[in-house]
Amino acid sequence: MKNKNILVFGSTGFIGRSIVKRLLQNGDKLICPVRNASRVKRNILSGDIGQIEVIEFDIHNLNEIKNAIKRSDFVINLIGILYEKNNLSFELVHYLLPKKIASYCESLQKPFLHISGLGSTFQTKSNYLISKKMGEEFIENNNNNYIIVRPSTVYGEEDNFFNLFGKMAKILPFLPLIKNGTTKFQPIYVNDLSLFIFNLINNFKKYKNTNLAAVGNEVFTFKEILSHIFLSLKKKERFFYIPSFLAIIQGKVLEKLPKPLFTYDQYVTLSHDSISEGSQKLVTEILKQDLSDMKVITSEYLKKFIDKV
């Protein structure tokens, strides 16, 4: 697919910026619905004049998106949140929004690629995982021209995972371990994920109406990831094992903050592994190249947290 009009919801996010860059380099024209037009300046600068059309988008008035979908050749939804705000619930962002987009795509016969999350399930008390599953299930039951992608933890120079714990390891005497650090992840590099999405778009007919896990080569426990961060920062490992009752209290208190570092729902989410062992074979096949090495790449950008002597 080249020189097509591609509608990208979530273009300003961590994953969105990576896929937008690929699409611009491919010569595609992008329609980017945003709440704040100033946030896409970085993306606009990486494309040719007229290659990106920015339109105002109000997630609380979803009827406005129909015209944008009508004018597009392909629709991508990358929008997601890690915690709820007063006016943004998991249900709204992960279910009602994808439901509306998917419904319009189906009625207008537009191909639709939706990014969900690995580990989504109804067998949980995590509202995050339940809402992700609700969005997936609606699309699978009501659309005939879709691909769902479920990434594990996504890492990269601007991620909110390795950078968060790298910063914490720099300034704190220890790192907190919840659930004894046994939760498993299969991290995928953001550039690999964006290439994975890009290749799915260009081979849409081959993979349409499938639900695909997007994972890296290796499985790591939460403790192993934190150990790697300590090693990258040349620091001695120091952990504080947080009992469940204390983690619950901590989550319920911190979630009251405007930008919480941790919430109760995230504590519940940590009860579920984010892995799909064996799926890396199909990911590699679609990428047409080897998956990146998590330790090698993260070690490079974690260097910014090393204490300068």
ABEGO torsion letter per residue (X at the ends): XBGBBBBBBGAABAAAAAAAAAAAAAGBBBBBBBABAAAAAAAAAABBBGABBBBBBBAABAAAAAAAAAABABBBBABBBABBBAABBAAAAAAAAAAAAAAAAAAAGBBBBBBBBBGBBABBABAAAAAAAAAAAAAAAABABBBBBBBBBBBEAABAAAAAAAAAAAABABBBBBGGGABBBBBBBAAAAAAAAAAAAAAAAAABGBBBBBBBABBBBAAAAAAAAAAAAGBBBBBBBBBAAAAAAAAAAAAABABBABBAAAAAAAABBBBBBGAAAAAAAAAGBBBBBAAAAAAAAAAAABBBX
